[in-house]
Amino acid sequence: MLRPLITTLLLNLSFCSVLQAQTHPGADAFIAQAVADHELDADEVSAVLADGAFQQRIADLIARPAEGKAWYDYRPIFITDQRIAEGLDFWRTHEALIAAVAEQYQVDPQIIVAIIGVETFYGRITGDFRVLDALTTLAFYYPSDRTRDRSDFFSKELMQYLLLSPEEQLPLREVKGSYAGAMGLGQFMPSSYRAYAVDFDGDGRRDLWASTPDVVGSVANYLHVHGWEPGGPVVRAVNPSDAERSLPEQSNYKPWQSVLSFHEQGFKSAPDLDAERLAALVRLEERSGDSFWLSFQNFYVITRYNRSPMYAMVVYQLSEALREGMEAGA
């Protein structure tokens, strides 16, 4: 599967380039795994790795992600008049397509548009790092001062990228993306591209850059597969004035306790919520003190796209602004 394309790309590479791959710490183990698990050619994988360059800027950026900001600084990056206006333009331009995709995958249309808006400003900012460099840097040189070493995650994504390239006719050395190796208007990592991207326009390729149908369909499919509930709640604000404000450490935001149980603990929310619906609790840092929210299945699904609760919240808030704009005919 992978060999014919890579062989063509590597015809002019010298043996010295193959040896250069060994300068990446852990390259030998990676190559051995590529051979054992995926039957790739060792010399060809070595040559690809040799062309992947460490970039200090990528290491610096992964050490200072936007999600490291406080909520009150993070939100204004994404909830702006311009992002709302351009989101409405994008939605109106592709209204029939978005409606068809939302119906097929049973995902609320405003969420699809909001994710594309948060990820790439509706395609304006898709990243200018070579994906090969990004994944090489993070697989073999993940910053040692980070609290959690994710080099294994990026090593797996690098392997998925090698497998993805021939499947979608992506030139390994040319594809550009984010500093984390995410690609296209929806910023799919290689494993997500392979697992969830769809060929909605039926042209035989899953193109997440030039095909709006594929982009919109792929975002919707990702949410659908992860359990989106059409029309279901995402979050509701709660008033914790009488509640215990300390929260247990949460590894994710999968709903685990009923709304009624949260109410009994002092986290009061809207009376129209089903008392038996499962929820989780989200706390966000405001300038004047923390805000608290009950979050539901759809919030959890958004965190499968990006694990940050702040990310999920800006997607939701942007989606609500877009929905209201469409309904008002603004």
C-alpha positions as CSV (number, residue, x, y, z in Angstrom):
1,M,0.0,0.0,0.0
2,L,2.6,2.6,1.1
3,R,5.6,1.3,-0.8
4,P,4.9,2.4,-4.4
5,L,4.3,6.1,-3.5
6,I,7.2,6.4,-1.0
7,T,9.6,4.6,-3.4
8,T,8.7,7.1,-6.1
9,L,9.3,10.0,-3.8
10,L,12.6,8.7,-2.6
11,L,14.4,7.7,-5.8
12,N,16.9,10.5,-5.5
13,L,17.7,10.2,-1.8
14,S,21.2,9.0,-0.9
15,F,22.3,6.3,1.5
16,C,23.6,9.1,3.7
17,S,20.0,10.4,4.1
18,V,18.9,7.0,5.3
19,L,21.7,7.0,7.9
20,Q,20.6,10.5,9.1
21,A,17.3,9.1,10.4
22,Q,19.3,7.5,13.2
23,T,20.0,10.9,14.7
24,H,16.4,11.0,15.9
25,P,16.3,9.5,19.4
26,G,14.1,6.4,19.2
27,A,14.1,6.2,15.4
28,D,15.4,2.6,15.4
29,A,12.4,1.4,17.5
30,F,10.0,3.4,15.4
31,I,11.3,1.8,12.2
32,A,11.2,-1.6,13.7
33,Q,7.6,-1.1,14.7
34,A,6.7,0.2,11.2
35,V,8.1,-3.0,9.7
36,A,6.6,-5.4,12.3
37,D,3.1,-3.9,12.6
38,H,2.6,-2.5,9.1
39,E,5.0,-4.3,6.8
40,L,6.6,-1.1,5.7
41,D,10.1,-1.0,4.2
42,A,12.7,-0.1,6.7
43,D,14.9,1.9,4.4
44,E,12.0,3.8,3.0
45,V,10.7,4.7,6.5
46,S,14.3,5.7,7.5
47,A,14.5,8.0,4.5
48,V,11.2,9.7,5.4
49,L,12.3,10.2,9.0
50,A,15.6,11.6,7.7
51,D,13.7,14.3,6.0
52,G,11.6,15.2,9.1
53,A,13.3,18.1,10.8
54,F,13.3,19.1,14.5
55,Q,11.8,22.6,14.8
56,Q,12.4,24.4,18.1
57,R,9.3,26.6,17.3
58,I,7.1,23.6,17.4
59,A,8.5,22.5,20.7
60,D,8.0,26.0,22.1
61,L,4.4,26.2,20.9
62,I,3.4,22.8,22.3
63,A,4.8,24.0,25.6
64,R,2.5,27.1,25.6
65,P,-0.9,26.1,24.1
66,A,-3.8,28.5,24.1
67,E,-5.6,26.1,26.4
68,G,-3.0,27.0,29.1
69,K,-4.6,30.5,29.4
70,A,-7.3,31.4,31.9
71,W,-10.8,31.1,30.5
72,Y,-11.3,34.9,30.6
73,D,-8.3,35.3,28.3
74,Y,-9.0,32.3,26.1
75,R,-12.7,33.1,25.3
76,P,-12.0,36.5,23.5
77,I,-9.6,34.8,21.1
78,F,-12.6,32.9,19.5
79,I,-15.8,34.7,20.4
80,T,-15.5,37.9,18.3
81,D,-17.8,39.8,16.0
82,Q,-15.7,39.0,13.0
83,R,-15.7,35.2,13.7
84,I,-19.4,35.3,14.1
85,A,-20.0,37.4,11.0
86,E,-17.7,35.1,8.9
87,G,-19.4,32.1,10.3
88,L,-22.8,33.3,9.2
89,D,-21.4,34.0,5.7
90,F,-19.9,30.5,5.6
91,W,-23.2,28.9,6.8
92,R,-25.3,30.9,4.3
93,T,-23.0,30.1,1.4
94,H,-23.2,26.4,2.2
95,E,-26.6,26.3,3.8
96,A,-28.0,23.4,1.7
97,L,-24.9,21.3,2.1
98,I,-24.8,21.9,5.9
99,A,-28.4,21.0,6.2
100,A,-28.0,17.8,4.3
101,V,-25.0,16.8,6.3
102,A,-26.7,17.7,9.6
103,E,-29.6,15.5,8.6
104,Q,-27.6,12.6,7.5
105,Y,-25.3,12.5,10.6
106,Q,-27.9,13.8,13.1
107,V,-25.6,16.6,14.3
108,D,-26.8,20.2,15.0
109,P,-25.6,22.4,12.1
110,Q,-24.4,25.3,14.3
111,I,-22.0,23.0,16.0
112,I,-20.4,21.8,12.7
113,V,-19.9,25.5,11.6
114,A,-18.6,26.5,15.0
115,I,-15.9,23.8,15.1
116,I,-14.7,24.8,11.7
117,G,-14.7,28.4,12.9
118,V,-12.7,27.7,16.1
119,E,-10.3,25.4,14.4
120,T,-9.3,27.4,11.3
121,F,-11.5,30.5,11.0
122,Y,-13.5,28.8,8.3
123,G,-10.4,27.8,6.4
124,R,-8.4,31.0,6.7
125,I,-5.8,29.5,9.1
126,T,-5.0,25.8,8.4
127,G,-1.3,25.9,9.6
128,D,2.0,26.5,7.9
129,F,4.1,23.8,9.5
130,R,5.1,20.8,7.5
131,V,3.2,17.9,9.1
132,L,6.2,15.7,8.8
133,D,8.3,18.2,10.8
134,A,5.6,18.7,13.4
135,L,5.1,15.0,14.1
136,T,8.8,14.2,14.0
137,T,9.6,16.9,16.5
138,L,6.8,15.9,18.9
139,A,7.4,12.1,18.5
140,F,11.1,12.2,19.1
141,Y,11.7,15.5,21.0
142,Y,8.7,16.2,23.1
143,P,9.6,18.9,25.6
144,S,10.9,17.3,28.8
145,D,9.6,20.1,31.0
146,R,5.9,19.4,30.2
147,T,3.9,17.8,33.0
148,R,2.7,15.0,30.7
149,D,4.9,13.3,28.1
150,R,2.8,12.8,25.0
151,S,5.7,11.6,22.7
152,D,4.0,8.2,22.5
153,F,0.8,9.8,21.2
154,F,2.7,11.7,18.5
155,S,4.7,8.7,17.6
156,K,1.5,6.9,16.9
157,E,0.3,9.9,14.9
158,L,3.5,9.9,12.8
159,M,2.9,6.2,12.0
160,Q,-0.7,7.0,11.0
161,Y,0.6,9.8,8.8
162,L,2.8,7.3,6.9
163,L,-0.2,5.1,6.4
164,L,-2.6,8.0,5.5
165,S,-0.4,9.5,2.8
166,P,-0.8,6.9,0.1
167,E,-4.5,6.3,1.0
168,E,-5.4,9.9,0.2
169,Q,-2.6,10.8,-2.2
170,L,-1.0,13.2,0.2
171,P,2.6,14.1,-0.5
172,L,4.4,13.3,2.7
173,R,6.9,16.1,2.6
174,E,4.6,18.9,1.4
175,V,1.5,18.7,3.5
176,K,1.1,21.7,5.8
177,G,-0.8,21.8,9.1
178,S,-0.7,23.0,12.7
179,Y,2.3,22.8,15.0
180,A,0.7,19.6,16.4
181,G,0.3,18.0,13.0
182,A,-3.5,18.6,12.6
183,M,-4.7,19.0,9.0
184,G,-7.3,20.7,6.9
185,L,-10.2,23.0,7.7
186,G,-11.3,20.7,10.6
187,Q,-7.8,20.1,11.8
188,F,-7.8,16.3,11.9
189,M,-4.9,14.4,13.3
190,P,-3.7,11.6,11.0
191,S,-5.5,8.9,13.1
192,S,-8.8,10.9,13.0
193,Y,-8.4,11.5,9.3
194,R,-8.1,7.8,8.6
195,A,-10.9,6.8,11.0
196,Y,-13.5,9.6,10.6
197,A,-13.0,11.6,7.4
198,V,-15.6,10.9,4.7
199,D,-15.8,11.4,1.0
200,F,-19.1,13.3,1.0
201,D,-18.7,14.7,-2.5
202,G,-18.2,11.2,-3.9
203,D,-15.0,11.9,-5.9
204,G,-13.0,9.0,-4.5
205,R,-10.9,11.1,-2.1
206,R,-11.4,12.5,1.4
207,D,-10.1,16.0,0.8
208,L,-10.1,18.1,4.0
209,W,-8.7,21.2,2.3
210,A,-10.4,21.9,-1.0
211,S,-13.7,19.9,-0.7
212,T,-16.2,21.7,1.6
213,P,-18.5,18.7,1.4
214,D,-15.8,16.4,2.7
215,V,-14.8,18.9,5.4
216,V,-18.4,19.5,6.7
217,G,-19.2,15.8,6.4
218,S,-16.1,14.7,8.2
219,V,-16.6,17.0,11.2
220,A,-20.2,15.8,11.4
221,N,-19.2,12.2,11.2
222,Y,-16.6,12.6,13.9
223,L,-19.3,14.0,16.3
224,H,-21.8,11.4,15.2
225,V,-19.5,8.5,15.9
226,H,-18.7,9.8,19.3
227,G,-22.3,9.9,20.3
228,W,-23.8,13.3,19.5
229,E,-27.4,13.7,20.7
230,P,-29.2,16.0,18.2
231,G,-31.1,18.8,19.9
232,G,-29.7,17.7,23.3
233,P,-28.3,20.2,25.8
234,V,-24.6,21.0,25.9
235,V,-24.1,23.0,29.1
236,R,-26.3,24.9,31.6
237,A,-25.0,27.5,34.0
238,V,-25.4,26.7,37.7
239,N,-25.5,28.9,40.8
240,P,-23.1,27.3,43.3
241,S,-23.7,29.9,46.1
242,D,-24.9,27.2,48.5
243,A,-22.7,24.5,47.1
244,E,-19.3,23.1,47.9
245,R,-17.0,24.9,45.4
246,S,-14.2,22.4,45.5
247,L,-14.3,20.0,42.5
248,P,-12.7,16.6,42.3
249,E,-10.0,16.3,39.7
250,Q,-11.6,15.0,36.4
251,S,-9.8,13.1,33.7
252,N,-12.7,13.9,31.3
253,Y,-16.1,15.3,31.2
254,K,-18.2,12.2,30.6
255,P,-21.5,12.6,32.4
256,W,-21.6,10.5,35.6
257,Q,-24.2,11.9,38.0
258,S,-27.8,12.9,37.6
259,V,-29.0,16.5,37.4
260,L,-31.1,15.8,40.5
261,S,-28.0,14.7,42.5
262,F,-26.1,17.9,41.5
263,H,-29.2,20.0,42.5
264,E,-29.2,18.3,45.9
265,Q,-25.5,19.2,46.3
266,G,-26.4,22.8,45.7
267,F,-25.6,23.2,42.0
268,K,-29.0,24.6,40.9
269,S,-29.7,24.9,37.2
270,A,-32.7,25.4,34.9
271,P,-35.9,23.6,36.0
272,D,-36.7,22.3,32.5
273,L,-33.8,19.8,32.6
274,D,-34.6,16.1,33.0
275,A,-33.8,15.3,36.6
276,E,-32.4,11.9,35.7
277,R,-30.2,13.2,32.9
278,L,-26.5,12.5,33.6
279,A,-24.2,15.5,33.8
280,A,-20.7,16.5,34.8
281,L,-19.5,19.7,36.4
282,V,-17.3,22.3,34.7
283,R,-15.5,25.1,36.4
284,L,-14.1,28.0,34.4
285,E,-11.8,30.8,35.7
286,E,-13.4,34.2,35.4
287,R,-11.9,37.5,36.3
288,S,-14.3,38.0,39.2
289,G,-14.4,34.4,40.4
290,D,-15.1,30.9,39.0
291,S,-18.2,30.1,36.9
292,F,-19.8,26.7,37.2
293,W,-21.7,24.7,34.6
294,L,-23.5,21.4,34.3
295,S,-22.3,19.7,31.2
296,F,-23.9,16.9,29.3
297,Q,-23.3,14.2,26.6
298,N,-22.9,16.7,23.8
299,F,-20.2,18.7,25.8
300,Y,-18.4,15.4,26.3
301,V,-18.5,14.7,22.6
302,I,-16.9,18.1,21.8
303,T,-14.1,17.3,24.2
304,R,-13.4,14.2,22.1
305,Y,-12.5,16.6,19.4
306,N,-10.3,18.6,21.8
307,R,-9.9,17.5,25.4
308,S,-10.0,21.1,26.8
309,P,-13.2,22.1,28.5
310,M,-12.4,25.7,27.4
311,Y,-12.3,24.6,23.8
312,A,-15.7,22.8,24.2
313,M,-17.2,25.9,25.8
314,V,-16.1,28.3,23.1
315,V,-17.4,25.9,20.4
316,Y,-20.7,25.9,22.2
317,Q,-20.9,29.7,22.7
318,L,-19.8,30.4,19.1
319,S,-22.5,27.9,17.9
320,E,-25.2,29.7,19.9
321,A,-24.2,33.1,18.5
322,L,-24.3,31.6,15.0
323,R,-27.7,29.9,15.6
324,E,-29.1,33.1,16.9
325,G,-27.7,35.0,13.9
326,M,-29.2,32.6,11.4
327,E,-32.6,32.7,13.2
328,A,-32.6,36.5,13.2
329,G,-31.6,36.7,9.6
330,A,-28.7,38.9,10.6
